[in-house]
Amino acid sequence: MDFGVQALNIGRTNAPEETGRLAGLVESLGYRSWWASDHVVLPSPRVAASPAEPTESIIDPLVHLAFVAAATRRLELGTGVVILPQRNPVVLAKQAASLSVLSGGRFRLGVGAGYLEPELAAVGVPTADRGRRTDEYLDAMSSLWYSTEPSFSGKYVEFAAVDAHPRPVGLQVYVGGHSRGALRRALTRAHGWFAIGTVAETAANLSRLAEVAETVERPDELGKLSITVAATQPLNPSVVRQYEDLGVVQLVIHPATLPGTIEEALQRHAELIG
């Protein structure tokens, strides 16, 4: 079982010296990946669905990962996840391709449709069409990355007679979320699924994923869907095996939320790395 870390671009850990130090530690302990979280703005005052206070410091995930890429050599670097409807897909396609090149093919673009209505509204995105935008944006970006003559014509994105280089190196797309729309998106447009939950929740979501898989066709070029889960229960060898038995290939921890210091949490979980 591989392990990753998440959300170290939030709070006190986002200072440059701290980020560089923790990135070196995470890599030296044998973790596979480092995932950055995304929120452009947060509701103020805080609402129930918001993950943090509006004054919480959150470094932009792509900027953060470029910094971490320069401080590491082996870590896979991912957005866990970037809220895709809030981003211009043409600009994001360029950013993702650039980061994949500068990291030597280590970048993983994790995307989600978002859920905070005040945040979506702040960038002019209606909550009701965020899923359709996410699908269209992914298709538009794929054209820019892989088509000989990129072009796209949709409801939200349109371009032709353009090209964009550099092309990405080893770029993989992950889709986050547990809705049927997110599961369908992961199966039809992504290399991996970035989930969150306990063993029981993961088992239930994988059952739903299997049901959705019966109704869609997965493109051959995507290969087998890789399952990454941000674990929301305490981990020990037995629990890790339960996730592994479900087909999970990587568990992601949020060390800043675990008992003890971040360093202690990283050391403790490194002992579970197989």
C-alpha contacts under 8 A as a table, 3 or more apart, distances in Angstrom:
res1	aa1	res2	aa2	distance
1	M	240	V	7.69
1	M	244	E	6.79
1	M	249	V	5.80
1	M	250	Q	5.85
1	M	251	L	7.46
1	M	273	I	6.27
1	M	274	G	5.26
2	D	31	Y	6.93
2	D	32	R	6.05
2	D	249	V	6.38
2	D	250	Q	4.62
2	D	251	L	6.41
2	D	273	I	6.09
2	D	274	G	6.68
3	F	31	Y	5.28
3	F	32	R	5.62
3	F	33	S	6.87
3	F	250	Q	5.36
3	F	251	L	4.88
3	F	252	V	5.59
3	F	253	I	7.56
3	F	270	A	8.00
3	F	273	I	6.48
4	G	31	Y	5.51
4	G	32	R	5.44
4	G	33	S	4.38
4	G	34	W	5.64
4	G	35	W	7.35
4	G	250	Q	7.09
4	G	251	L	6.18
4	G	252	V	4.39
4	G	253	I	6.28
5	V	8	L	7.66
5	V	31	Y	7.70
5	V	33	S	6.37
5	V	34	W	5.00
5	V	35	W	6.07
5	V	252	V	5.18
5	V	253	I	4.93
5	V	254	H	5.82
5	V	255	P	6.92
6	Q	34	W	5.96
6	Q	35	W	4.57
6	Q	36	A	5.84
6	Q	37	S	7.06
6	Q	80	G	7.18
6	Q	252	V	6.47
6	Q	253	I	6.04
6	Q	254	H	5.02
6	Q	255	P	7.46
7	A	10	I	5.75
7	A	35	W	6.41
7	A	36	A	5.06
7	A	37	S	5.13
7	A	80	G	7.97
7	A	254	H	6.32
8	L	11	G	7.64
8	L	13	T	5.80
8	L	14	N	6.53
8	L	19	T	7.52
8	L	35	W	7.88
8	L	36	A	6.62
8	L	254	H	7.81
8	L	256	A	7.42
9	N	13	T	6.43
9	N	14	N	4.86
9	N	19	T	7.75
9	N	36	A	5.92
9	N	37	S	6.87
9	N	58	I	5.99
9	N	59	I	5.45
9	N	60	D	7.79
9	N	61	P	7.08
9	N	64	H	6.63
10	I	13	T	6.34
10	I	14	N	5.79
10	I	37	S	7.68
10	I	56	E	7.30
10	I	57	S	5.74
10	I	58	I	4.60
10	I	59	I	6.49
11	G	14	N	5.99
11	G	56	E	6.22
11	G	57	S	5.14
11	G	58	I	6.56
12	R	15	A	6.46
12	R	57	S	7.89
13	T	18	E	5.60
13	T	19	T	6.00
14	N	18	E	6.58
14	N	19	T	5.65
14	N	57	S	7.93
14	N	58	I	7.66
14	N	59	I	6.80
15	A	18	E	5.30
15	A	19	T	5.98
16	P	19	T	5.11
16	P	20	G	6.14
17	E	20	G	5.29
17	E	21	R	6.13
18	E	21	R	5.10
18	E	22	L	6.02
19	T	22	L	5.29
19	T	23	A	5.98
19	T	68	V	7.32
20	G	23	A	5.15
20	G	24	G	6.27
20	G	68	V	6.74
20	G	71	A	6.00
21	R	24	G	5.30
21	R	25	L	6.33
22	L	25	L	4.94
22	L	26	V	6.00
23	A	26	V	5.17
23	A	27	E	6.18
23	A	68	V	6.53
23	A	71	A	6.86
23	A	72	T	6.77
24	G	27	E	5.25
24	G	28	S	6.09
24	G	71	A	6.97
24	G	72	T	6.45
25	L	28	S	5.10
25	L	29	L	6.15
26	V	29	L	5.30
26	V	30	G	6.73
26	V	31	Y	5.83
26	V	266	L	7.18
27	E	30	G	5.45
27	E	31	Y	5.74
27	E	32	R	7.50
27	E	72	T	7.09
27	E	74	R	7.01
27	E	75	L	6.10
28	S	31	Y	7.66
29	L	266	L	7.96
29	L	267	Q	7.37
29	L	270	A	6.15
30	G	270	A	7.08
30	G	273	I	7.50
31	Y	75	L	7.30
31	Y	270	A	7.17
31	Y	273	I	7.53
32	R	74	R	7.86
32	R	75	L	5.60
32	R	76	E	6.15
33	S	75	L	5.09
33	S	76	E	4.41
33	S	77	L	5.79
33	S	78	G	7.34
34	W	75	L	6.61
34	W	76	E	6.23
34	W	77	L	5.07
34	W	78	G	6.22
35	W	77	L	5.94
35	W	78	G	4.55
35	W	79	T	5.24
35	W	80	G	5.16
35	W	81	V	7.91
36	A	61	P	5.15
36	A	62	L	7.98
36	A	64	H	7.40
36	A	65	L	7.09
36	A	77	L	8.00
36	A	78	G	6.32
36	A	79	T	4.87
36	A	80	G	5.42
36	A	81	V	7.17
37	S	58	I	7.98
37	S	61	P	6.08
37	S	79	T	6.14
37	S	80	G	5.15
37	S	81	V	5.73
37	S	82	V	6.82
38	D	58	I	7.42
38	D	60	D	6.59
38	D	61	P	5.93
38	D	79	T	7.50
38	D	80	G	7.35
38	D	81	V	6.23
38	D	82	V	5.21
38	D	83	I	6.65
39	H	42	L	6.76
39	H	58	I	7.07
39	H	60	D	7.74
39	H	82	V	7.82
39	H	83	I	7.43
39	H	119	E	7.91
40	V	60	D	7.40
40	V	119	E	7.26
41	V	54	P	7.51
41	V	119	E	5.75
41	V	122	A	7.85
42	L	46	R	7.44
42	L	50	S	7.03
42	L	52	A	7.63
42	L	53	E	7.38
42	L	54	P	5.02
42	L	118	P	7.51
42	L	119	E	6.05
43	P	46	R	5.25
43	P	47	V	6.48
43	P	50	S	7.04
43	P	54	P	6.03
43	P	118	P	5.92
43	P	119	E	6.65
44	S	47	V	7.58
44	S	53	E	7.76
44	S	54	P	5.49
45	P	53	E	7.81
45	P	54	P	6.89
46	R	50	S	6.32
46	R	52	A	7.39
46	R	53	E	5.74
46	R	54	P	6.25
47	V	50	S	5.50
49	A	116	L	7.00
50	S	53	E	7.53
50	S	116	L	6.93
52	A	56	E	6.39
53	E	56	E	5.48
59	I	63	V	7.33
59	I	64	H	6.19
60	D	63	V	5.48
60	D	64	H	6.02
61	P	64	H	4.95
61	P	65	L	5.97
61	P	79	T	6.33
61	P	82	V	7.44
62	L	65	L	5.12
62	L	66	A	6.22
62	L	79	T	7.44
62	L	95	Q	7.59
62	L	96	A	7.98
62	L	99	L	7.88
63	V	66	A	5.26
63	V	67	F	6.55
64	H	67	F	5.22
64	H	68	V	6.37
65	L	68	V	4.85
65	L	69	A	5.87
65	L	77	L	6.47
65	L	78	G	7.53
66	A	69	A	5.04
66	A	70	A	6.51
66	A	99	L	6.47
66	A	102	L	7.88
66	A	103	S	7.68
67	F	70	A	5.39
67	F	71	A	6.60
68	V	71	A	4.99
68	V	72	T	6.25
68	V	77	L	7.96
69	A	72	T	5.41
69	A	73	R	7.14
69	A	75	L	7.96
69	A	77	L	7.29
69	A	102	L	7.59
69	A	103	S	5.46
70	A	73	R	7.71
70	A	103	S	7.47
72	T	75	L	6.47
74	R	106	R	7.66
75	L	106	R	7.02
76	E	106	R	4.74
76	E	107	F	6.06
76	E	108	R	7.15
77	L	106	R	5.85
77	L	107	F	4.81
77	L	108	R	5.92
78	G	81	V	7.80
78	G	107	F	5.69
78	G	108	R	4.38
78	G	109	L	5.64
78	G	110	G	6.21
79	T	82	V	5.56
79	T	108	R	6.70
79	T	109	L	5.52
79	T	110	G	4.78
79	T	111	V	7.12
80	G	109	L	8.00
80	G	110	G	5.35
80	G	111	V	7.12
80	G	176	G	7.64
80	G	194	F	7.39
81	V	109	L	7.72
81	V	110	G	4.72
81	V	111	V	4.80
81	V	112	G	5.87
81	V	175	V	7.79
81	V	176	G	6.57
82	V	109	L	7.72
82	V	110	G	6.12
82	V	111	V	4.80
82	V	112	G	6.16
83	I	86	Q	5.86
83	I	87	R	7.21
83	I	111	V	5.86
83	I	112	G	5.05
83	I	113	A	5.68
83	I	114	G	5.33
84	L	87	R	5.39
84	L	89	P	7.73
84	L	111	V	5.71
84	L	112	G	5.89
84	L	113	A	5.95
84	L	114	G	7.54
84	L	134	T	5.89
84	L	137	Y	7.49
85	P	88	N	7.69
85	P	113	A	6.19
85	P	114	G	7.48
85	P	120	L	7.90
85	P	125	V	6.97
85	P	130	R	5.80
85	P	131	G	7.95
85	P	133	R	5.78
85	P	134	T	5.59
85	P	137	Y	7.56
86	Q	120	L	6.52
86	Q	123	V	6.28
86	Q	125	V	6.85
87	R	91	V	7.73
87	R	92	L	6.58
88	N	91	V	5.44
88	N	92	L	6.03
89	P	92	L	4.91
89	P	93	A	5.86
89	P	137	Y	5.48
89	P	138	L	7.60
89	P	140	A	7.03
89	P	141	M	6.11
90	V	93	A	5.21
90	V	94	K	6.57
90	V	140	A	7.59
90	V	141	M	6.47
90	V	144	L	7.72
91	V	94	K	5.25
91	V	95	Q	6.33
92	L	95	Q	4.91
92	L	96	A	5.98
92	L	141	M	7.89
93	A	96	A	5.22
93	A	97	A	6.11
93	A	141	M	5.32
93	A	144	L	6.99
93	A	145	W	7.19
94	K	97	A	5.22
94	K	98	S	6.03
94	K	164	A	7.13
94	K	165	H	7.69
94	K	166	P	7.97
95	Q	98	S	5.11
95	Q	99	L	6.11
96	A	99	L	5.16
96	A	100	S	6.09
96	A	107	F	7.68
96	A	109	L	7.01
96	A	168	P	7.29
96	A	171	L	7.99
97	A	100	S	5.10
97	A	101	V	6.32
97	A	145	W	7.45
97	A	165	H	7.99
97	A	166	P	6.51
97	A	167	R	5.77
97	A	168	P	4.13
97	A	169	V	7.14
97	A	171	L	7.45
98	S	101	V	5.21
98	S	102	L	6.20
98	S	166	P	6.68
98	S	167	R	7.87
98	S	168	P	6.88
99	L	102	L	5.10
99	L	103	S	5.90
99	L	107	F	6.52
100	S	103	S	5.31
100	S	104	G	6.17
100	S	105	G	4.84
100	S	106	R	6.15
100	S	107	F	4.94
100	S	108	R	7.97
100	S	168	P	5.61
100	S	169	V	5.49
100	S	170	G	6.98
100	S	171	L	6.11
101	V	104	G	5.24
101	V	105	G	5.92
101	V	166	P	7.64
101	V	168	P	6.14
101	V	169	V	5.58
102	L	105	G	7.67
103	S	106	R	5.39
103	S	107	F	6.57
104	G	169	V	7.07
105	G	168	P	7.73
105	G	169	V	4.88
105	G	170	G	4.68
105	G	171	L	6.32
106	R	170	G	7.12
106	R	171	L	7.45
107	F	170	G	7.66
107	F	171	L	6.00
107	F	172	Q	7.18
108	R	171	L	5.99
108	R	172	Q	4.97
108	R	173	V	5.84
108	R	174	Y	6.91
109	L	171	L	7.34
109	L	172	Q	6.22
109	L	173	V	4.82
109	L	174	Y	5.97
110	G	173	V	5.76
110	G	174	Y	4.29
110	G	175	V	5.52
110	G	176	G	6.77
110	G	194	F	7.29
111	V	173	V	7.57
111	V	174	Y	6.25
111	V	175	V	5.07
111	V	176	G	6.02
112	G	134	T	7.43
112	G	175	V	5.97
112	G	176	G	5.11
112	G	177	G	6.52
112	G	182	A	7.73
113	A	130	R	5.69
113	A	131	G	5.67
113	A	134	T	5.92
113	A	177	G	8.00
113	A	182	A	7.96
114	G	120	L	7.64
114	G	130	R	7.33
115	Y	120	L	7.87
115	Y	127	T	7.51
116	L	119	E	5.43
116	L	120	L	6.33
117	E	120	L	5.14
117	E	121	A	5.95
117	E	126	P	7.91
117	E	127	T	5.96
118	P	121	A	5.08
118	P	122	A	6.15
119	E	122	A	5.16
119	E	123	V	6.96
120	L	123	V	5.58
120	L	124	G	6.40
120	L	125	V	5.11
120	L	126	P	6.66
120	L	127	T	6.51
121	A	124	G	4.84
121	A	125	V	5.36
121	A	126	P	6.26
121	A	127	T	7.49
122	A	125	V	7.58
125	V	129	D	7.75
125	V	130	R	7.12
126	P	129	D	5.89
126	P	130	R	6.71
127	T	130	R	5.44
128	A	131	G	7.64
129	D	132	R	5.39
129	D	133	R	6.19
130	R	133	R	5.07
130	R	134	T	6.10
131	G	134	T	5.06
131	G	135	D	6.43
131	G	181	G	7.21
132	R	135	D	5.27
132	R	136	E	6.21
133	R	136	E	5.09
133	R	137	Y	5.83
133	R	156	Y	6.83
134	T	137	Y	5.18
134	T	138	L	6.19
135	D	138	L	5.32
135	D	139	D	6.40
135	D	185	R	7.05
136	E	139	D	5.14
136	E	140	A	6.12
136	E	154	G	7.04
136	E	156	Y	7.36
136	E	157	V	7.44
137	Y	140	A	5.04
137	Y	141	M	6.10
137	Y	157	V	7.25
138	L	141	M	5.20
138	L	142	S	6.16
138	L	189	R	7.51
139	D	142	S	5.10
139	D	143	S	6.44
140	A	143	S	5.26
140	A	144	L	6.63
140	A	151	S	7.71
140	A	152	F	5.87
140	A	157	V	7.15
141	M	144	L	5.09
141	M	145	W	6.21
142	S	145	W	5.03
142	S	146	Y	5.90
142	S	147	S	7.54
143	S	146	Y	5.45
143	S	147	S	4.98
143	S	150	P	5.14
143	S	151	S	6.42
143	S	152	F	7.13
144	L	147	S	6.17
144	L	150	P	5.14
144	L	151	S	7.38
144	L	163	D	6.90
144	L	164	A	6.28
145	W	150	P	7.96
145	W	164	A	7.52
145	W	167	R	5.59
145	W	168	P	6.45
146	Y	150	P	7.70
146	Y	167	R	7.41
147	S	150	P	5.01
149	E	161	A	7.48
149	E	162	V	7.50
149	E	163	D	6.81
150	P	160	A	6.61
150	P	161	A	7.38
150	P	162	V	6.49
150	P	163	D	6.04
151	S	158	E	7.46
151	S	159	F	5.38
151	S	160	A	4.39
151	S	161	A	6.97
151	S	162	V	7.33
152	F	157	V	6.91
152	F	158	E	5.19
152	F	159	F	5.34
152	F	160	A	6.50
153	S	157	V	6.17
153	S	158	E	4.37
153	S	159	F	6.52
154	G	157	V	5.26
154	G	158	E	5.89
155	K	158	E	7.76
159	F	162	V	7.20
164	A	167	R	7.08
168	P	171	L	5.79
172	Q	190	A	7.40
172	Q	191	H	5.87
172	Q	192	G	7.70
173	V	189	R	7.79
173	V	190	A	4.98
173	V	191	H	5.40
173	V	192	G	6.47
174	Y	186	A	6.96
174	Y	190	A	5.33
174	Y	191	H	5.82
174	Y	192	G	4.43
174	Y	193	W	5.26
174	Y	194	F	6.10
175	V	182	A	6.92
175	V	185	R	6.93
175	V	186	A	5.16
175	V	190	A	6.25
175	V	192	G	6.47
175	V	193	W	5.02
175	V	194	F	5.74
176	G	182	A	6.71
176	G	186	A	7.67
176	G	193	W	5.91
176	G	194	F	4.56
176	G	195	A	5.73
177	G	182	A	5.30
177	G	183	L	7.09
177	G	194	F	7.13
177	G	195	A	6.13
177	G	196	I	7.91
178	H	182	A	5.92
178	H	183	L	6.22
178	H	195	A	7.07
178	H	205	N	6.63
179	S	182	A	5.12
179	S	183	L	6.21
180	R	183	L	5.04
180	R	184	R	6.03
180	R	208	R	7.77
180	R	209	L	7.86
180	R	212	V	7.11
181	G	184	R	5.14
181	G	185	R	6.07
182	A	185	R	4.94
182	A	186	A	6.15
183	L	186	A	5.11
183	L	187	L	6.26
183	L	193	W	7.93
183	L	209	L	5.87
183	L	212	V	6.96
184	R	187	L	5.15
184	R	188	T	6.14
184	R	209	L	7.86
184	R	212	V	6.33
184	R	213	A	7.36
184	R	216	V	7.26
185	R	188	T	5.32
185	R	189	R	5.54
185	R	190	A	7.03
186	A	189	R	5.57
186	A	190	A	4.84
186	A	191	H	7.37
186	A	192	G	6.63
186	A	193	W	5.76
186	A	225	L	7.88
187	L	190	A	6.26
187	L	213	A	6.83
187	L	216	V	7.64
187	L	217	E	7.84
187	L	218	R	5.79
187	L	225	L	6.99
188	T	216	V	7.23
188	T	217	E	6.68
188	T	218	R	4.97
188	T	219	P	6.49
189	R	218	R	7.91
189	R	219	P	7.92
189	R	222	L	7.73
190	A	193	W	7.25
190	A	222	L	6.75
190	A	225	L	7.49
191	H	222	L	5.44
191	H	223	G	6.96
191	H	224	K	7.30
191	H	225	L	5.48
191	H	226	S	6.34
192	G	225	L	5.03
192	G	226	S	4.33
192	G	227	I	5.84
192	G	228	T	7.24
193	W	225	L	6.87
193	W	226	S	6.20
193	W	227	I	5.18
193	W	228	T	6.11
194	F	227	I	6.51
194	F	228	T	4.97
194	F	229	V	5.79
194	F	230	A	7.49
195	A	202	T	7.70
195	A	227	I	7.54
195	A	228	T	6.13
195	A	229	V	4.58
195	A	230	A	6.11
196	I	202	T	7.34
196	I	229	V	5.13
196	I	230	A	4.49
196	I	231	A	6.02
196	I	232	T	6.93
197	G	200	A	7.79
197	G	201	E	5.39
197	G	202	T	5.68
197	G	229	V	6.97
197	G	230	A	6.42
197	G	231	A	5.43
197	G	232	T	5.10
197	G	233	Q	7.61
198	T	201	E	5.07
198	T	202	T	5.92
198	T	231	A	5.92
198	T	232	T	5.23
198	T	233	Q	5.56
199	V	202	T	5.07
199	V	203	A	6.11
199	V	231	A	7.98
199	V	233	Q	7.96
199	V	239	V	7.57
199	V	242	Q	6.82
199	V	243	Y	5.94
200	A	203	A	5.13
200	A	204	A	6.33
201	E	204	A	5.13
201	E	205	N	6.13
202	T	205	N	5.04
202	T	206	L	5.98
202	T	229	V	7.86
202	T	243	Y	7.94
203	A	206	L	5.14
203	A	207	S	6.22
203	A	246	L	6.70
204	A	207	S	5.11
204	A	208	R	6.45
205	N	208	R	5.04
205	N	209	L	6.08
206	L	209	L	4.74
206	L	210	A	6.16
207	S	210	A	5.15
207	S	211	E	6.42
208	R	211	E	4.98
208	R	212	V	6.26
209	L	212	V	5.14
209	L	213	A	6.09
210	A	213	A	4.95
210	A	214	E	6.61
211	E	214	E	5.45
211	E	215	T	7.29
212	V	215	T	5.37
212	V	216	V	6.76
213	A	216	V	5.46
213	A	217	E	7.32
213	A	218	R	7.94
214	E	217	E	7.99
218	R	222	L	7.44
219	P	222	L	5.76
219	P	223	G	7.58
220	D	223	G	5.65
222	L	225	L	7.46
226	S	248	V	7.66
226	S	249	V	6.84
227	I	247	G	6.99
227	I	248	V	4.98
227	I	249	V	5.71
227	I	250	Q	6.82
228	T	248	V	5.97
228	T	249	V	6.06
228	T	250	Q	4.76
228	T	251	L	5.89
228	T	252	V	7.25
229	V	248	V	6.92
229	V	250	Q	6.41
229	V	251	L	5.06
229	V	252	V	5.98
230	A	251	L	5.74
230	A	252	V	4.37
230	A	253	I	5.92
230	A	254	H	7.84
231	A	234	P	7.84
231	A	235	L	7.96
231	A	251	L	6.22
231	A	252	V	6.06
231	A	253	I	6.11
234	P	239	V	8.00
235	L	238	S	7.91
235	L	239	V	5.67
235	L	240	V	6.30
235	L	269	H	7.81
236	N	239	V	5.36
236	N	240	V	6.10
236	N	272	L	7.14
237	P	240	V	5.09
237	P	241	R	6.20
237	P	272	L	6.45
238	S	241	R	5.19
238	S	242	Q	6.40
239	V	242	Q	5.00
239	V	243	Y	6.44
240	V	243	Y	5.22
240	V	244	E	6.16
240	V	272	L	7.89
241	R	244	E	4.83
241	R	245	D	5.94
242	Q	245	D	5.09
242	Q	246	L	6.53
243	Y	246	L	5.24
243	Y	247	G	6.88
243	Y	248	V	5.64
244	E	247	G	5.24
244	E	248	V	4.95
244	E	249	V	6.48
245	D	248	V	7.26
248	V	251	L	7.35
254	H	257	T	5.83
254	H	258	L	7.00
255	P	258	L	5.27
255	P	262	I	5.33
255	P	265	A	5.65
255	P	266	L	6.50
256	A	261	T	7.44
256	A	262	I	5.49
258	L	261	T	7.80
258	L	262	I	7.49
258	L	265	A	6.32
259	P	265	A	6.86
260	G	264	E	5.93
260	G	265	A	6.42
261	T	264	E	5.11
261	T	265	A	6.26
262	I	265	A	5.09
262	I	266	L	6.14
263	E	266	L	5.12
263	E	267	Q	6.16
264	E	267	Q	5.12
264	E	268	R	5.98
265	A	268	R	5.11
265	A	269	H	6.20
266	L	269	H	5.39
266	L	270	A	5.99
267	Q	270	A	5.07
267	Q	271	E	6.79
268	R	271	E	5.73
268	R	272	L	7.67
269	H	272	L	5.33
269	H	273	I	7.09
270	A	273	I	5.31
